[in-house]
């Protein structure tokens, strides 16, 4: 299991490196959207709830551009069946889940850097931790949905429509916890929300792992 898993992760990294224009477009979307929103809003200090909402609008749509890509592109290229033959189902599921989650962490770091640059948030490790946990949670919770989109031969934009009900608990908990730390609340105050978020995505990921072979067999 370990060797096929690392092989899948390496394949995902190499695939990402071959798609540098798409990656640059996603990073540009995050940075550009943050900058435009910051300069379009009034200059007075924004409330913590507004900041949290704006941050999550960008994070959510960045995730919708990112997570499904690993499966949808392989379906479009006709390589998904080959992957089914070449690697165990478990390795494919966890490898793509790890790759998608790690990429979401990179997106979250880029978004945080942009937020600090435009002065929307201060340099604060608590804000960064909340963003990273939230971004990783989105990647973990939506991996199976990306496979369903590919199996049904749907376009990537359909992913955003079917992912919302699954991501909604993460979104609500993420907005609440981010608003708390942006407002200056102590990090211990958001630990319950982050704990529930991690527990939720863990359950979703395990259930998706159990369901994945049934989806995979229909591709």
PyMOL CGO cylinders between C-alpha atoms (Angstrom):
from pymol import cmd
from pymol.cgo import CYLINDER

trace = [
    CYLINDER, 0.00, 0.00, 0.00, 2.75, 2.47, 0.94, 0.3, 1, 1, 1, 1, 1, 1,
    CYLINDER, 2.75, 2.47, 0.94, 4.74, 2.13, -2.30, 0.3, 1, 1, 1, 1, 1, 1,
    CYLINDER, 4.74, 2.13, -2.30, 1.68, 2.54, -4.61, 0.3, 1, 1, 1, 1, 1, 1,
    CYLINDER, 1.68, 2.54, -4.61, 0.53, 5.46, -2.46, 0.3, 1, 1, 1, 1, 1, 1,
    CYLINDER, 0.53, 5.46, -2.46, 3.83, 7.30, -2.82, 0.3, 1, 1, 1, 1, 1, 1,
    CYLINDER, 3.83, 7.30, -2.82, 3.82, 6.49, -6.54, 0.3, 1, 1, 1, 1, 1, 1,
    CYLINDER, 3.82, 6.49, -6.54, 0.38, 8.08, -6.95, 0.3, 1, 1, 1, 1, 1, 1,
    CYLINDER, 0.38, 8.08, -6.95, 1.49, 11.18, -5.02, 0.3, 1, 1, 1, 1, 1, 1,
    CYLINDER, 1.49, 11.18, -5.02, 4.63, 11.50, -7.20, 0.3, 1, 1, 1, 1, 1, 1,
    CYLINDER, 4.63, 11.50, -7.20, 2.45, 11.15, -10.29, 0.3, 1, 1, 1, 1, 1, 1,
    CYLINDER, 2.45, 11.15, -10.29, 0.17, 13.92, -9.05, 0.3, 1, 1, 1, 1, 1, 1,
    CYLINDER, 0.17, 13.92, -9.05, 3.15, 16.19, -8.40, 0.3, 1, 1, 1, 1, 1, 1,
    CYLINDER, 3.15, 16.19, -8.40, 4.56, 15.56, -11.88, 0.3, 1, 1, 1, 1, 1, 1,
    CYLINDER, 4.56, 15.56, -11.88, 1.14, 16.16, -13.43, 0.3, 1, 1, 1, 1, 1, 1,
    CYLINDER, 1.14, 16.16, -13.43, 0.85, 19.45, -11.54, 0.3, 1, 1, 1, 1, 1, 1,
    CYLINDER, 0.85, 19.45, -11.54, 4.28, 20.55, -12.73, 0.3, 1, 1, 1, 1, 1, 1,
    CYLINDER, 4.28, 20.55, -12.73, 3.23, 19.88, -16.32, 0.3, 1, 1, 1, 1, 1, 1,
    CYLINDER, 3.23, 19.88, -16.32, 0.19, 22.11, -15.78, 0.3, 1, 1, 1, 1, 1, 1,
    CYLINDER, 0.19, 22.11, -15.78, 2.01, 25.22, -14.63, 0.3, 1, 1, 1, 1, 1, 1,
    CYLINDER, 2.01, 25.22, -14.63, -0.30, 27.61, -16.58, 0.3, 1, 1, 1, 1, 1, 1,
    CYLINDER, -0.30, 27.61, -16.58, -3.36, 26.19, -14.79, 0.3, 1, 1, 1, 1, 1, 1,
    CYLINDER, -3.36, 26.19, -14.79, -1.63, 26.43, -11.42, 0.3, 1, 1, 1, 1, 1, 1,
    CYLINDER, -1.63, 26.43, -11.42, -0.54, 29.99, -12.12, 0.3, 1, 1, 1, 1, 1, 1,
    CYLINDER, -0.54, 29.99, -12.12, -4.12, 30.86, -13.10, 0.3, 1, 1, 1, 1, 1, 1,
    CYLINDER, -4.12, 30.86, -13.10, -5.45, 29.49, -9.81, 0.3, 1, 1, 1, 1, 1, 1,
    CYLINDER, -5.45, 29.49, -9.81, -2.89, 31.37, -7.74, 0.3, 1, 1, 1, 1, 1, 1,
    CYLINDER, -2.89, 31.37, -7.74, -3.59, 34.51, -9.76, 0.3, 1, 1, 1, 1, 1, 1,
    CYLINDER, -3.59, 34.51, -9.76, -7.31, 34.06, -9.08, 0.3, 1, 1, 1, 1, 1, 1,
    CYLINDER, -7.31, 34.06, -9.08, -6.68, 33.94, -5.32, 0.3, 1, 1, 1, 1, 1, 1,
    CYLINDER, -6.68, 33.94, -5.32, -4.26, 36.86, -5.25, 0.3, 1, 1, 1, 1, 1, 1,
    CYLINDER, -4.26, 36.86, -5.25, -6.19, 38.98, -7.74, 0.3, 1, 1, 1, 1, 1, 1,
    CYLINDER, -6.19, 38.98, -7.74, -9.54, 38.45, -6.04, 0.3, 1, 1, 1, 1, 1, 1,
    CYLINDER, -9.54, 38.45, -6.04, -8.16, 39.35, -2.62, 0.3, 1, 1, 1, 1, 1, 1,
    CYLINDER, -8.16, 39.35, -2.62, -6.54, 42.53, -3.96, 0.3, 1, 1, 1, 1, 1, 1,
    CYLINDER, -6.54, 42.53, -3.96, -9.66, 43.60, -5.90, 0.3, 1, 1, 1, 1, 1, 1,
    CYLINDER, -9.66, 43.60, -5.90, -11.93, 43.01, -2.91, 0.3, 1, 1, 1, 1, 1, 1,
    CYLINDER, -11.93, 43.01, -2.91, -9.60, 44.89, -0.59, 0.3, 1, 1, 1, 1, 1, 1,
    CYLINDER, -9.60, 44.89, -0.59, -9.44, 47.97, -2.79, 0.3, 1, 1, 1, 1, 1, 1,
    CYLINDER, -9.44, 47.97, -2.79, -13.11, 47.88, -3.78, 0.3, 1, 1, 1, 1, 1, 1,
    CYLINDER, -13.11, 47.88, -3.78, -14.34, 47.95, -0.19, 0.3, 1, 1, 1, 1, 1, 1,
    CYLINDER, -14.34, 47.95, -0.19, -14.54, 51.08, 1.96, 0.3, 1, 1, 1, 1, 1, 1,
    CYLINDER, -14.54, 51.08, 1.96, -11.32, 52.10, 3.65, 0.3, 1, 1, 1, 1, 1, 1,
    CYLINDER, -11.32, 52.10, 3.65, -12.66, 51.95, 7.20, 0.3, 1, 1, 1, 1, 1, 1,
    CYLINDER, -12.66, 51.95, 7.20, -11.80, 48.87, 9.21, 0.3, 1, 1, 1, 1, 1, 1,
    CYLINDER, -11.80, 48.87, 9.21, -13.87, 45.85, 8.24, 0.3, 1, 1, 1, 1, 1, 1,
    CYLINDER, -13.87, 45.85, 8.24, -15.61, 43.79, 10.89, 0.3, 1, 1, 1, 1, 1, 1,
    CYLINDER, -15.61, 43.79, 10.89, -14.23, 40.35, 11.63, 0.3, 1, 1, 1, 1, 1, 1,
    CYLINDER, -14.23, 40.35, 11.63, -17.40, 38.69, 10.29, 0.3, 1, 1, 1, 1, 1, 1,
    CYLINDER, -17.40, 38.69, 10.29, -17.07, 40.50, 6.95, 0.3, 1, 1, 1, 1, 1, 1,
    CYLINDER, -17.07, 40.50, 6.95, -13.38, 39.59, 6.68, 0.3, 1, 1, 1, 1, 1, 1,
    CYLINDER, -13.38, 39.59, 6.68, -14.14, 35.93, 7.43, 0.3, 1, 1, 1, 1, 1, 1,
    CYLINDER, -14.14, 35.93, 7.43, -16.91, 35.88, 4.84, 0.3, 1, 1, 1, 1, 1, 1,
    CYLINDER, -16.91, 35.88, 4.84, -14.73, 37.44, 2.15, 0.3, 1, 1, 1, 1, 1, 1,
    CYLINDER, -14.73, 37.44, 2.15, -11.87, 35.06, 2.89, 0.3, 1, 1, 1, 1, 1, 1,
    CYLINDER, -11.87, 35.06, 2.89, -14.16, 32.06, 2.59, 0.3, 1, 1, 1, 1, 1, 1,
    CYLINDER, -14.16, 32.06, 2.59, -15.71, 33.21, -0.67, 0.3, 1, 1, 1, 1, 1, 1,
    CYLINDER, -15.71, 33.21, -0.67, -12.24, 33.18, -2.23, 0.3, 1, 1, 1, 1, 1, 1,
    CYLINDER, -12.24, 33.18, -2.23, -11.19, 29.93, -0.51, 0.3, 1, 1, 1, 1, 1, 1,
    CYLINDER, -11.19, 29.93, -0.51, -14.33, 28.06, -1.53, 0.3, 1, 1, 1, 1, 1, 1,
    CYLINDER, -14.33, 28.06, -1.53, -14.16, 28.95, -5.21, 0.3, 1, 1, 1, 1, 1, 1,
    CYLINDER, -14.16, 28.95, -5.21, -10.43, 28.32, -5.30, 0.3, 1, 1, 1, 1, 1, 1,
    CYLINDER, -10.43, 28.32, -5.30, -11.14, 24.85, -3.94, 0.3, 1, 1, 1, 1, 1, 1,
    CYLINDER, -11.14, 24.85, -3.94, -13.79, 24.24, -6.57, 0.3, 1, 1, 1, 1, 1, 1,
    CYLINDER, -13.79, 24.24, -6.57, -11.23, 25.09, -9.25, 0.3, 1, 1, 1, 1, 1, 1,
    CYLINDER, -11.23, 25.09, -9.25, -8.63, 22.81, -7.71, 0.3, 1, 1, 1, 1, 1, 1,
    CYLINDER, -8.63, 22.81, -7.71, -9.84, 19.61, -6.09, 0.3, 1, 1, 1, 1, 1, 1,
    CYLINDER, -9.84, 19.61, -6.09, -11.73, 18.03, -8.99, 0.3, 1, 1, 1, 1, 1, 1,
    CYLINDER, -11.73, 18.03, -8.99, -8.93, 18.68, -11.45, 0.3, 1, 1, 1, 1, 1, 1,
    CYLINDER, -8.93, 18.68, -11.45, -6.99, 15.51, -10.62, 0.3, 1, 1, 1, 1, 1, 1,
    CYLINDER, -6.99, 15.51, -10.62, -9.84, 13.22, -11.68, 0.3, 1, 1, 1, 1, 1, 1,
    CYLINDER, -9.84, 13.22, -11.68, -11.53, 15.27, -14.39, 0.3, 1, 1, 1, 1, 1, 1,
    CYLINDER, -11.53, 15.27, -14.39, -8.36, 15.85, -16.40, 0.3, 1, 1, 1, 1, 1, 1,
    CYLINDER, -8.36, 15.85, -16.40, -7.51, 12.15, -16.32, 0.3, 1, 1, 1, 1, 1, 1,
    CYLINDER, -7.51, 12.15, -16.32, -11.00, 11.35, -17.54, 0.3, 1, 1, 1, 1, 1, 1,
    CYLINDER, -11.00, 11.35, -17.54, -10.61, 13.84, -20.39, 0.3, 1, 1, 1, 1, 1, 1,
    CYLINDER, -10.61, 13.84, -20.39, -7.21, 12.38, -21.30, 0.3, 1, 1, 1, 1, 1, 1,
    CYLINDER, -7.21, 12.38, -21.30, -8.46, 8.80, -21.14, 0.3, 1, 1, 1, 1, 1, 1,
    CYLINDER, -8.46, 8.80, -21.14, -5.92, 7.73, -18.52, 0.3, 1, 1, 1, 1, 1, 1,
    CYLINDER, -5.92, 7.73, -18.52, -8.33, 6.97, -15.69, 0.3, 1, 1, 1, 1, 1, 1,
    CYLINDER, -8.33, 6.97, -15.69, -8.92, 3.35, -16.73, 0.3, 1, 1, 1, 1, 1, 1,
    CYLINDER, -8.92, 3.35, -16.73, -5.17, 2.79, -16.98, 0.3, 1, 1, 1, 1, 1, 1,
    CYLINDER, -5.17, 2.79, -16.98, -4.80, 4.07, -13.43, 0.3, 1, 1, 1, 1, 1, 1,
    CYLINDER, -4.80, 4.07, -13.43, -7.48, 1.59, -12.34, 0.3, 1, 1, 1, 1, 1, 1,
    CYLINDER, -7.48, 1.59, -12.34, -5.39, -1.26, -13.73, 0.3, 1, 1, 1, 1, 1, 1,
    CYLINDER, -5.39, -1.26, -13.73, -1.99, 0.01, -12.62, 0.3, 1, 1, 1, 1, 1, 1,
    CYLINDER, -1.99, 0.01, -12.62, -2.68, 0.90, -8.98, 0.3, 1, 1, 1, 1, 1, 1,
    CYLINDER, -2.68, 0.90, -8.98, -4.75, -0.38, -6.04, 0.3, 1, 1, 1, 1, 1, 1,
    CYLINDER, -4.75, -0.38, -6.04, -7.99, 1.48, -5.44, 0.3, 1, 1, 1, 1, 1, 1,
    CYLINDER, -7.99, 1.48, -5.44, -6.96, 2.47, -1.91, 0.3, 1, 1, 1, 1, 1, 1,
    CYLINDER, -6.96, 2.47, -1.91, -3.71, 4.00, -3.14, 0.3, 1, 1, 1, 1, 1, 1,
    CYLINDER, -3.71, 4.00, -3.14, -5.53, 6.02, -5.79, 0.3, 1, 1, 1, 1, 1, 1,
    CYLINDER, -5.53, 6.02, -5.79, -8.06, 7.37, -3.30, 0.3, 1, 1, 1, 1, 1, 1,
    CYLINDER, -8.06, 7.37, -3.30, -5.58, 8.35, -0.58, 0.3, 1, 1, 1, 1, 1, 1,
    CYLINDER, -5.58, 8.35, -0.58, -2.96, 9.55, -3.04, 0.3, 1, 1, 1, 1, 1, 1,
    CYLINDER, -2.96, 9.55, -3.04, -5.34, 11.94, -4.77, 0.3, 1, 1, 1, 1, 1, 1,
    CYLINDER, -5.34, 11.94, -4.77, -6.82, 13.01, -1.43, 0.3, 1, 1, 1, 1, 1, 1,
    CYLINDER, -6.82, 13.01, -1.43, -3.36, 13.87, -0.08, 0.3, 1, 1, 1, 1, 1, 1,
    CYLINDER, -3.36, 13.87, -0.08, -2.38, 15.67, -3.29, 0.3, 1, 1, 1, 1, 1, 1,
    CYLINDER, -2.38, 15.67, -3.29, -5.59, 17.70, -3.39, 0.3, 1, 1, 1, 1, 1, 1,
    CYLINDER, -5.59, 17.70, -3.39, -5.36, 18.61, 0.29, 0.3, 1, 1, 1, 1, 1, 1,
    CYLINDER, -5.36, 18.61, 0.29, -1.72, 19.67, 0.02, 0.3, 1, 1, 1, 1, 1, 1,
    CYLINDER, -1.72, 19.67, 0.02, -2.53, 21.86, -2.96, 0.3, 1, 1, 1, 1, 1, 1,
    CYLINDER, -2.53, 21.86, -2.96, -5.34, 23.46, -0.96, 0.3, 1, 1, 1, 1, 1, 1,
    CYLINDER, -5.34, 23.46, -0.96, -2.81, 24.23, 1.80, 0.3, 1, 1, 1, 1, 1, 1,
    CYLINDER, -2.81, 24.23, 1.80, -0.64, 26.00, -0.77, 0.3, 1, 1, 1, 1, 1, 1,
    CYLINDER, -0.64, 26.00, -0.77, -3.68, 27.99, -1.94, 0.3, 1, 1, 1, 1, 1, 1,
    CYLINDER, -3.68, 27.99, -1.94, -4.46, 28.94, 1.67, 0.3, 1, 1, 1, 1, 1, 1,
    CYLINDER, -4.46, 28.94, 1.67, -0.89, 30.15, 2.25, 0.3, 1, 1, 1, 1, 1, 1,
    CYLINDER, -0.89, 30.15, 2.25, -1.04, 32.26, -0.93, 0.3, 1, 1, 1, 1, 1, 1,
    CYLINDER, -1.04, 32.26, -0.93, -4.36, 33.73, 0.18, 0.3, 1, 1, 1, 1, 1, 1,
    CYLINDER, -4.36, 33.73, 0.18, -3.01, 34.53, 3.64, 0.3, 1, 1, 1, 1, 1, 1,
    CYLINDER, -3.01, 34.53, 3.64, 0.03, 36.26, 2.14, 0.3, 1, 1, 1, 1, 1, 1,
    CYLINDER, 0.03, 36.26, 2.14, -2.25, 38.36, -0.07, 0.3, 1, 1, 1, 1, 1, 1,
    CYLINDER, -2.25, 38.36, -0.07, -4.48, 39.26, 2.88, 0.3, 1, 1, 1, 1, 1, 1,
    CYLINDER, -4.48, 39.26, 2.88, -1.48, 40.40, 4.89, 0.3, 1, 1, 1, 1, 1, 1,
    CYLINDER, -1.48, 40.40, 4.89, -0.09, 42.34, 1.92, 0.3, 1, 1, 1, 1, 1, 1,
    CYLINDER, -0.09, 42.34, 1.92, -3.26, 44.38, 1.41, 0.3, 1, 1, 1, 1, 1, 1,
    CYLINDER, -3.26, 44.38, 1.41, -3.72, 44.89, 5.14, 0.3, 1, 1, 1, 1, 1, 1,
    CYLINDER, -3.72, 44.89, 5.14, -6.97, 42.98, 5.57, 0.3, 1, 1, 1, 1, 1, 1,
    CYLINDER, -6.97, 42.98, 5.57, -5.47, 40.84, 8.34, 0.3, 1, 1, 1, 1, 1, 1,
    CYLINDER, -5.47, 40.84, 8.34, -2.38, 41.24, 10.48, 0.3, 1, 1, 1, 1, 1, 1,
    CYLINDER, -2.38, 41.24, 10.48, 0.45, 38.74, 10.65, 0.3, 1, 1, 1, 1, 1, 1,
    CYLINDER, 0.45, 38.74, 10.65, -1.01, 36.21, 13.05, 0.3, 1, 1, 1, 1, 1, 1,
    CYLINDER, -1.01, 36.21, 13.05, -0.20, 32.51, 13.25, 0.3, 1, 1, 1, 1, 1, 1,
    CYLINDER, -0.20, 32.51, 13.25, -3.69, 31.79, 14.63, 0.3, 1, 1, 1, 1, 1, 1,
    CYLINDER, -3.69, 31.79, 14.63, -5.34, 33.11, 11.45, 0.3, 1, 1, 1, 1, 1, 1,
    CYLINDER, -5.34, 33.11, 11.45, -2.94, 31.07, 9.34, 0.3, 1, 1, 1, 1, 1, 1,
    CYLINDER, -2.94, 31.07, 9.34, -3.65, 27.87, 11.31, 0.3, 1, 1, 1, 1, 1, 1,
    CYLINDER, -3.65, 27.87, 11.31, -7.41, 28.32, 10.93, 0.3, 1, 1, 1, 1, 1, 1,
    CYLINDER, -7.41, 28.32, 10.93, -6.98, 28.87, 7.18, 0.3, 1, 1, 1, 1, 1, 1,
    CYLINDER, -6.98, 28.87, 7.18, -4.78, 25.80, 6.82, 0.3, 1, 1, 1, 1, 1, 1,
    CYLINDER, -4.78, 25.80, 6.82, -7.14, 23.54, 8.77, 0.3, 1, 1, 1, 1, 1, 1,
    CYLINDER, -7.14, 23.54, 8.77, -10.09, 24.84, 6.75, 0.3, 1, 1, 1, 1, 1, 1,
    CYLINDER, -10.09, 24.84, 6.75, -8.35, 24.42, 3.40, 0.3, 1, 1, 1, 1, 1, 1,
    CYLINDER, -8.35, 24.42, 3.40, -7.12, 20.92, 4.22, 0.3, 1, 1, 1, 1, 1, 1,
    CYLINDER, -7.12, 20.92, 4.22, -10.61, 19.98, 5.39, 0.3, 1, 1, 1, 1, 1, 1,
    CYLINDER, -10.61, 19.98, 5.39, -12.12, 21.01, 2.06, 0.3, 1, 1, 1, 1, 1, 1,
    CYLINDER, -12.12, 21.01, 2.06, -9.61, 18.85, 0.20, 0.3, 1, 1, 1, 1, 1, 1,
    CYLINDER, -9.61, 18.85, 0.20, -10.32, 15.82, 2.39, 0.3, 1, 1, 1, 1, 1, 1,
    CYLINDER, -10.32, 15.82, 2.39, -14.10, 16.19, 2.32, 0.3, 1, 1, 1, 1, 1, 1,
    CYLINDER, -14.10, 16.19, 2.32, -14.50, 16.50, -1.45, 0.3, 1, 1, 1, 1, 1, 1,
    CYLINDER, -14.50, 16.50, -1.45, -12.16, 13.87, -2.88, 0.3, 1, 1, 1, 1, 1, 1,
    CYLINDER, -12.16, 13.87, -2.88, -14.94, 11.33, -3.48, 0.3, 1, 1, 1, 1, 1, 1,
    CYLINDER, -14.94, 11.33, -3.48, -17.12, 13.97, -5.12, 0.3, 1, 1, 1, 1, 1, 1,
    CYLINDER, -17.12, 13.97, -5.12, -14.32, 14.70, -7.58, 0.3, 1, 1, 1, 1, 1, 1,
    CYLINDER, -14.32, 14.70, -7.58, -14.27, 11.01, -8.50, 0.3, 1, 1, 1, 1, 1, 1,
    CYLINDER, -14.27, 11.01, -8.50, -18.05, 11.01, -8.97, 0.3, 1, 1, 1, 1, 1, 1,
    CYLINDER, -18.05, 11.01, -8.97, -17.81, 14.02, -11.29, 0.3, 1, 1, 1, 1, 1, 1,
    CYLINDER, -17.81, 14.02, -11.29, -15.16, 12.22, -13.36, 0.3, 1, 1, 1, 1, 1, 1,
    CYLINDER, -15.16, 12.22, -13.36, -17.07, 8.91, -13.36, 0.3, 1, 1, 1, 1, 1, 1,
    CYLINDER, -17.07, 8.91, -13.36, -20.21, 10.64, -14.60, 0.3, 1, 1, 1, 1, 1, 1,
    CYLINDER, -20.21, 10.64, -14.60, -18.14, 12.47, -17.25, 0.3, 1, 1, 1, 1, 1, 1,
    CYLINDER, -18.14, 12.47, -17.25, -19.39, 15.82, -16.03, 0.3, 1, 1, 1, 1, 1, 1,
    CYLINDER, -19.39, 15.82, -16.03, -17.60, 19.10, -16.50, 0.3, 1, 1, 1, 1, 1, 1,
    CYLINDER, -17.60, 19.10, -16.50, -15.48, 20.41, -13.66, 0.3, 1, 1, 1, 1, 1, 1,
    CYLINDER, -15.48, 20.41, -13.66, -17.90, 23.26, -12.95, 0.3, 1, 1, 1, 1, 1, 1,
    CYLINDER, -17.90, 23.26, -12.95, -20.51, 20.71, -11.85, 0.3, 1, 1, 1, 1, 1, 1,
    CYLINDER, -20.51, 20.71, -11.85, -18.24, 19.91, -8.93, 0.3, 1, 1, 1, 1, 1, 1,
    CYLINDER, -18.24, 19.91, -8.93, -19.10, 23.24, -7.29, 0.3, 1, 1, 1, 1, 1, 1,
    CYLINDER, -19.10, 23.24, -7.29, -22.81, 22.44, -7.41, 0.3, 1, 1, 1, 1, 1, 1,
    CYLINDER, -22.81, 22.44, -7.41, -22.64, 18.99, -5.82, 0.3, 1, 1, 1, 1, 1, 1,
    CYLINDER, -22.64, 18.99, -5.82, -19.87, 19.83, -3.34, 0.3, 1, 1, 1, 1, 1, 1,
    CYLINDER, -19.87, 19.83, -3.34, -21.70, 22.61, -1.48, 0.3, 1, 1, 1, 1, 1, 1,
    CYLINDER, -21.70, 22.61, -1.48, -23.83, 20.35, 0.80, 0.3, 1, 1, 1, 1, 1, 1,
    CYLINDER, -23.83, 20.35, 0.80, -20.72, 18.42, 1.88, 0.3, 1, 1, 1, 1, 1, 1,
    CYLINDER, -20.72, 18.42, 1.88, -18.56, 21.51, 2.34, 0.3, 1, 1, 1, 1, 1, 1,
    CYLINDER, -18.56, 21.51, 2.34, -21.28, 23.54, 4.10, 0.3, 1, 1, 1, 1, 1, 1,
    CYLINDER, -21.28, 23.54, 4.10, -20.48, 22.32, 7.66, 0.3, 1, 1, 1, 1, 1, 1,
    CYLINDER, -20.48, 22.32, 7.66, -16.78, 23.06, 7.07, 0.3, 1, 1, 1, 1, 1, 1,
    CYLINDER, -16.78, 23.06, 7.07, -17.69, 26.48, 5.69, 0.3, 1, 1, 1, 1, 1, 1,
    CYLINDER, -17.69, 26.48, 5.69, -19.87, 27.40, 8.66, 0.3, 1, 1, 1, 1, 1, 1,
    CYLINDER, -19.87, 27.40, 8.66, -17.30, 26.24, 11.21, 0.3, 1, 1, 1, 1, 1, 1,
    CYLINDER, -17.30, 26.24, 11.21, -14.49, 27.89, 9.25, 0.3, 1, 1, 1, 1, 1, 1,
    CYLINDER, -14.49, 27.89, 9.25, -16.23, 31.26, 9.02, 0.3, 1, 1, 1, 1, 1, 1,
    CYLINDER, -16.23, 31.26, 9.02, -17.05, 31.24, 12.74, 0.3, 1, 1, 1, 1, 1, 1,
    CYLINDER, -17.05, 31.24, 12.74, -13.54, 30.27, 13.85, 0.3, 1, 1, 1, 1, 1, 1,
    CYLINDER, -13.54, 30.27, 13.85, -11.84, 32.68, 11.43, 0.3, 1, 1, 1, 1, 1, 1,
    CYLINDER, -11.84, 32.68, 11.43, -14.04, 35.58, 12.57, 0.3, 1, 1, 1, 1, 1, 1,
    CYLINDER, -14.04, 35.58, 12.57, -13.09, 34.80, 16.17, 0.3, 1, 1, 1, 1, 1, 1,
    CYLINDER, -13.09, 34.80, 16.17, -9.33, 34.89, 15.64, 0.3, 1, 1, 1, 1, 1, 1,
    CYLINDER, -9.33, 34.89, 15.64, -9.49, 37.92, 13.32, 0.3, 1, 1, 1, 1, 1, 1,
    CYLINDER, -9.49, 37.92, 13.32, -11.39, 39.76, 16.06, 0.3, 1, 1, 1, 1, 1, 1,
    CYLINDER, -11.39, 39.76, 16.06, -8.54, 39.01, 18.46, 0.3, 1, 1, 1, 1, 1, 1,
    CYLINDER, -8.54, 39.01, 18.46, -10.08, 36.08, 20.29, 0.3, 1, 1, 1, 1, 1, 1,
    CYLINDER, -10.08, 36.08, 20.29, -7.79, 33.58, 21.96, 0.3, 1, 1, 1, 1, 1, 1,
    CYLINDER, -7.79, 33.58, 21.96, -6.90, 30.51, 19.91, 0.3, 1, 1, 1, 1, 1, 1,
    CYLINDER, -6.90, 30.51, 19.91, -8.33, 28.22, 22.58, 0.3, 1, 1, 1, 1, 1, 1,
    CYLINDER, -8.33, 28.22, 22.58, -11.76, 29.70, 21.81, 0.3, 1, 1, 1, 1, 1, 1,
    CYLINDER, -11.76, 29.70, 21.81, -11.74, 28.20, 18.30, 0.3, 1, 1, 1, 1, 1, 1,
    CYLINDER, -11.74, 28.20, 18.30, -10.34, 24.80, 19.22, 0.3, 1, 1, 1, 1, 1, 1,
    CYLINDER, -10.34, 24.80, 19.22, -13.84, 23.26, 19.60, 0.3, 1, 1, 1, 1, 1, 1,
    CYLINDER, -13.84, 23.26, 19.60, -14.81, 24.44, 16.09, 0.3, 1, 1, 1, 1, 1, 1,
    CYLINDER, -14.81, 24.44, 16.09, -11.55, 23.18, 14.60, 0.3, 1, 1, 1, 1, 1, 1,
    CYLINDER, -11.55, 23.18, 14.60, -11.94, 19.88, 16.45, 0.3, 1, 1, 1, 1, 1, 1,
    CYLINDER, -11.94, 19.88, 16.45, -15.46, 19.37, 15.12, 0.3, 1, 1, 1, 1, 1, 1,
    CYLINDER, -15.46, 19.37, 15.12, -14.24, 20.28, 11.63, 0.3, 1, 1, 1, 1, 1, 1,
    CYLINDER, -14.24, 20.28, 11.63, -11.43, 17.73, 11.75, 0.3, 1, 1, 1, 1, 1, 1,
    CYLINDER, -11.43, 17.73, 11.75, -13.77, 15.06, 13.16, 0.3, 1, 1, 1, 1, 1, 1,
    CYLINDER, -13.77, 15.06, 13.16, -16.32, 15.76, 10.44, 0.3, 1, 1, 1, 1, 1, 1,
    CYLINDER, -16.32, 15.76, 10.44, -13.87, 15.51, 7.55, 0.3, 1, 1, 1, 1, 1, 1,
    CYLINDER, -13.87, 15.51, 7.55, -12.30, 12.40, 9.08, 0.3, 1, 1, 1, 1, 1, 1,
    CYLINDER, -12.30, 12.40, 9.08, -15.69, 10.67, 9.11, 0.3, 1, 1, 1, 1, 1, 1,
    CYLINDER, -15.69, 10.67, 9.11, -16.44, 11.88, 5.57, 0.3, 1, 1, 1, 1, 1, 1,
    CYLINDER, -16.44, 11.88, 5.57, -13.04, 10.69, 4.31, 0.3, 1, 1, 1, 1, 1, 1,
    CYLINDER, -13.04, 10.69, 4.31, -13.45, 7.23, 5.88, 0.3, 1, 1, 1, 1, 1, 1,
    CYLINDER, -13.45, 7.23, 5.88, -16.98, 6.80, 4.50, 0.3, 1, 1, 1, 1, 1, 1,
    CYLINDER, -16.98, 6.80, 4.50, -15.75, 8.00, 1.10, 0.3, 1, 1, 1, 1, 1, 1,
    CYLINDER, -15.75, 8.00, 1.10, -12.89, 5.47, 1.28, 0.3, 1, 1, 1, 1, 1, 1,
    CYLINDER, -12.89, 5.47, 1.28, -15.47, 2.72, 1.77, 0.3, 1, 1, 1, 1, 1, 1,
    CYLINDER, -15.47, 2.72, 1.77, -17.62, 3.99, -1.12, 0.3, 1, 1, 1, 1, 1, 1,
    CYLINDER, -17.62, 3.99, -1.12, -14.76, 4.76, -3.50, 0.3, 1, 1, 1, 1, 1, 1,
    CYLINDER, -14.76, 4.76, -3.50, -14.38, 1.22, -4.94, 0.3, 1, 1, 1, 1, 1, 1,
    CYLINDER, -14.38, 1.22, -4.94, -18.04, 1.27, -6.03, 0.3, 1, 1, 1, 1, 1, 1,
    CYLINDER, -18.04, 1.27, -6.03, -17.56, 4.59, -7.83, 0.3, 1, 1, 1, 1, 1, 1,
    CYLINDER, -17.56, 4.59, -7.83, -14.22, 3.46, -9.24, 0.3, 1, 1, 1, 1, 1, 1,
    CYLINDER, -14.22, 3.46, -9.24, -15.66, 0.21, -10.66, 0.3, 1, 1, 1, 1, 1, 1,
    CYLINDER, -15.66, 0.21, -10.66, -18.15, 2.21, -12.76, 0.3, 1, 1, 1, 1, 1, 1,
    CYLINDER, -18.15, 2.21, -12.76, -15.51, 4.42, -14.42, 0.3, 1, 1, 1, 1, 1, 1,
]
cmd.load_cgo(trace, "trace")
